[in-house]
Amino acid sequence: MKRGASSIEVKKLNRNRVFRYLNSRGRVSMPDIAANLGMSGPTVLQIIKELKESQIVQEVGVFQSTGGRKAKAIASVQDVCYTVGLDITRNHVSLVLTNLSEKALKHERVREPFIYGDAYFRKLGDLLEEFLRKSETPREKIIGVGLSIPGILDKDNCIAYSHTLGLDHVAGEEFTKYIPYPCIIINDANAAAMAECSGTVLSQSVFYLLLSNSVGGAIVFCRDDPARDKWNVREGISRDIYMGGNQRAGEFGHMAIRPDGLPCYCGKKGCLDAYCSAARLADLTDGNLERFFQELEAGNVKWREIWEEYMDNLAIAVDNLRMCFDGDVVLGGYVGSYMGPHMEKFREKCAKRNIFGQSGDYVKACKYRIEASALGAAVCQIERYIDKV
């Protein structure tokens, strides 16, 4: 807590802590909240009363008695609001609906090649409306929409650059002008990292490596990390995403892992992107990444050699991240979704490079394998709502 905080600020902080705690845990009791958040019983009682009056928490029964009076069970009203996330890629638009649960309630992927122009932006509005109609979501409960974009955004919500979409300094408002709800735009890797960390109380900072058709990344600060208040952590989208001095943090794909190696689209040689993009594997099976892994599991010897080389290169990058930041590394994106059966072997490769121990357990496969960026974009709007509780 910041020194010199007023009583109003303290009250607001406590209210937010209580709501976040109970919203992430389903059913809780007031004694449980008080014990785990280090608050007095009367303080928790008053906060719960205010939240109930705001109709965002409710009593949902009682817990079994442990000898005294049965404690009331308190839960958030998770359908008090909804948000939708759209993930825009070169060939598809993915849509995800969520509420205070920050879980994907409905999701859909539509083939819609990106073509810069008014017709495409109008189509985004139409796709959203059709998605909401089919999901039977009350329009009055939609509090916002998040858009995930594969590109670098500046402080003015301008898409400074997107290799994937072929964009250079395009106003974010172009994408949202036919969407009749408050909108935010977020980088796809940052969005996927938000989904990965939603509903989780981080014990340490996390470094998310997005292994899709291009390689990106995100740095997610643990809220108790003292460094997060000193670094440029983006306010308004998530106070946990480190953005860097020029909004370009997390561009892990352009770490050089092989000096003077393969050329990268950025103009350098030896970038991680040139070795570990999903396209490098998918191009071997006519763009079908799933087929690559199916044939790999079936014993394709050539694919096995390529996969071993892929993991060797990826292990260099993962070790670099571990050495720089000393946190967990999560493998996400298209390739990350298939990493589960290969994690033991990959951790062994990372462990051989780990000078501070013999374990590679700091590297993990992503838990969200379907439409993570779309979900994360929606979660950003939910986080904005929760911040104001």
N, C-alpha and C positions, 0 to 999 in steps of 0.2 A: 504494500500500500504506500502511495506517495506521501512523503512527509508534508504535513500542513493541509491535508485534504479536509474539506469542510464536512460537517455532519450530514449535509444533503448528499454529497458525493459518496460518503461512506454508506449511507442508507441505500443509495442506488446500486452501489457495488455489491452489497450484501444481497439485495433483492435479485440481482442478476445471477449471482453465484448460486443462490437457492434454486432459482428456476432452471438454470443449466444442469444442476445436479439431479433434480427430480425428472427433468425431461429426458435425460440420458439413461435413466435407470428404470423406467416403467412405473412400478408402484413402490413408494417409499413411505416411511412413517416420519412424523416430526421429530421424535427422539433420534432416529437414524440420521436425519439431516443435521440436527444440532451436534451430534457426536462427530460426524465426519467432516463438517465444515468448521468446527470449533466455535459455534455460536451458542448463545444462551437459549433456553427453551422459550422464554417470553419473546425474544427477538424473532425466532423462527415462527412462532404462533402469529405474531403481527404481520410478518411478511406473507405467510400463507393466507391469512385473512384478506390482505390486499389483492393477492393474485386471484383468489376466488371471486372477489368482487369484480375483477377485470375479466372474469369468465375464461381465463386461460389455464386454470387448474381446477380440479374437482376431487371430491371424495369418491373412492371406488371400492368401498367395503372396509373391512377390518382385517388385521393380521391375527393369527392364532395367538392366544394368550400364553405368556411365559410365566404366569403366576399372578400377575396383577390385571389391571384393566386392559382390554384389547385395544391396541393402538390403531387409529384410523389410517387407512391406506390412501395416500394422495398421489395423483397422477396429473400430467399435463393433458389438456384437451388438444390432442394432436391434429385434429381436423379443423382447428380454428382458422387455419390459413393454408394455402397451397402455393407452390411455385413450380415453374417449368424451366427445364434447362434444354437448350438446343446446342448440339455440337455440330459445327460446320466443317466438313472436310472437302477434299477435291471432288468426290463423287457422291457423297451421301449427306443427309441431314438426320441426326438422331435426336429424339425427343424423350425426355424423362419427366415424370410428374412426382413430386414429393410433398410432404407436409412437415410438421415439426419432428417427425420421426427421423428425418433426413435419410430415409430409405427409398429406393425406387419402387413406387406404387404401380406405375404403368410405364412401359417404354416401347418405343417403336423406331425402326430405322427405315428411312425412305431413300431410294436412289434418286438423287437430284444433283447432277453435275453442276459445279460452281461456274457460273458465267457472270462476270461483273456487269451489273446493269439493273435497271428499275424492275424489269420483269422477274428477276431472281429474288429481289428483296420483297416484292409483292407476294411471291410464292411462299416465302418464309412465314408471312402473316397468315396465308391460307392454310399452310400445313399446321400451324399452331392452332388455329380455330378448329380444324377438323379433328386434331388430336384431343382437344378439350371436349368437343362434342361426343366423340366416341368413348371417352373416359367418364363422361357425365359429371364433370367437375363444375360445382357452382361458380359462375364467373365472379360473383361478388366476393368470393373468398380468395381469388387470385391476387396476391400482393406484389408479384413481380416475376420477371423472366430474366434468366441469365443466358448469355451466349458465349460459347467456347469457340475460340478462333485459333488456328495454328499459325501464330505470328507474334511479333513483338509489339506491345502496346505502349504508348507514351503516357505521360501524366494527364494529358488532355483527352484521353479516351480515343485517341487516334491510332489506327493500325499503322504503325511506322513501317513495318515490313513483314511480308509473308511470302516466303519462297513457295510454299505449297499452293497458295491461291494466286500467286503472281501479283501481289498488291504492294504498293509503295505509297505511303502517306495518304491513306483513305480514312475519312471521318467515320467514327463508329456509328454515328447517327444514320448513316446510309443503310446499315443492316437492320436498324430498329424502327425505321419510320412507318412501317405498316403493322407494328405490334402495339396494341392499345394498352400496354401495361408498363409500369416502371421497369427499365432495363439496365443491366450492367453487362459489360463485356470483359472477358477474362481469357488469358492465354490458356491453351488446352492442357498443357502440362500442369500449370498451377491449379486448374479446375480438377484434373484427375487426382492430384495430391489432396485437394480439399475433400473429395469423396473418400479417399483412402483413410483420412484422419478423422472424418466426421464421427461423432458419437464416441470418441476415444479420448481419454485423459492421457496425454503424452507424458512419459517420464523423461524423455530426452528428445532432442530435435531429430527430424527425419529428413532424409534426402531421397527424393522420388525421381527415378530415372524412367522416362517415357520412351519405350522402344517401339515406335510406330513407323510410319513411312518416312518420317524424319525422327531424329533423336533429340529429345528435349529433357527438361528437368525442372524441379522445384525444390526450394528449401523451406521447410515448415518448422518454425520455431516452437518448441515447448513453451507454454505460457509462463512457466516459472524460470525460463532461461534468462539470466541477467543481461545477456547480450542483446535480446530482442528490443529493448528500449533504447539502445544506442545505435542500432543499425536502421536502415531504411526499410521498415516493415509497412506494407501497404495498408493504409487505413481505408475504410469504406468498402473494401471487398472482403478481406480477411486480415485481421491484425496479426495473423500468424505467418503470412507469406513474405519472405524476404525478397525485395524487389531490386536491390542494388541502387547505386547512385544514378544510374541512367535507365532504370526499369528493365535491365537486361540480365539480371541474375538468373542462374539456373540453366544457362545455355551449355549444358554438359556435352551436347553433341559435337561441339567444336573444340573440345580438348584434343590436342594432338597426342595420339597414343603410338603412332608409328612415324617418327620424323622422316620427312621426304617420302611418305608412303602414297597411298591411293589419293587421287584428286577428290576434293569435296566441292559441292556446289558453291560453297562460300568463297572459293578461290584459293584456300590453303590446301596443303597436302597432309595426309595422315590423320584426319579428324575421325573421332569415334563414329560420327554419322556415316562416313564412307565404309565402315566395317560392320556396324551393328544396327543399321536401320532394318525394319521389318521387310522392306522391299528387297533387301539383299538376299533374303531367304525365299520370299514369295515369288520373286522373278524366276526362280528355278522351276516353279510349278505353275507357270502362266498366271501369276498374280494371286494364286490361291494359297495363302499361308497355312490354312487348315490341312490342305492336302500335303504340304511339305512335312508337317509333323506326323500325319498319318503314315506316310511312306517311311519316315524316319523310324517310327515305332515298328513298322513291318520289317525293318532290317536292311533298308537301302544303304549299301556300304558307302557309296559316293556321298550321299547326304550325311551320313555319320561323320565322315571326315570333315565336311564343310561345317557341320554343327560343332564339332570339337574345336575347330579354328575360331568359329564365332564366339564360343564360350571363353576361349583363351583371351581374345581381344576384349571381351566384355569384362573379364576378371581384372584386367589392367585398369580399366576405367573405375570399376567398383573399388578397387584398392586405393586408387588416387583420391576418391571421395572420402573414404574412411580415414586416410592419412590427413586430409585437409580439415575435416569437420568432426571426426570421432563420434559419428552418430550412426543410427541404423540406415541402411540403404534398401529401398523398396524398388523392385523391378516391375514396372507397369507397362501400359500400352499393349499393342497387339502381341508382341513376343512375350511380354510378362504374363499374359493370360494363359500361355502354354507352358510356363516354366515349372509348374508344380511337380511333375514327375521327374524333372531334371535337377531339382534344387540340391539334392544330396551331393551329386557329382559336381555341381557348380560351386557349392560351398567348399568342397575339397580344393578346388582350384584357387579360390579366394584365400583359404587358410594357408596355402603354401606361400602366399605373398604377405601374410599378416605378421609383421615383425613384433607385434605386441601380444601375441598369443597364438595358439595352434587351432583356433576355432574360426569358422566362417559363419557363425550363427547370427552375425549382425546383418547379413543380407537375407532378404525375404521376398517371396513372390507376392504380388498384389492380391488383396482380398476381393476387390471389385474388378471383375473380368468383363462385364458387359456394360457398355455405355458409361464408363467412369467419368469422362470429361463432361458429358451432358448432365449427369447427376451432380457433379461438383459445381457446375455453373448454377444449378438450381439451389444447391446447398448454400452458396454464397448469399443468395437473397434471404434464405431462412436465417443465416447468421446475422444479417443486418437487422432482421426483425427481432431476434433474440437479444441483440445488443441494446435494443431500445426498451426492453421489458423492465 
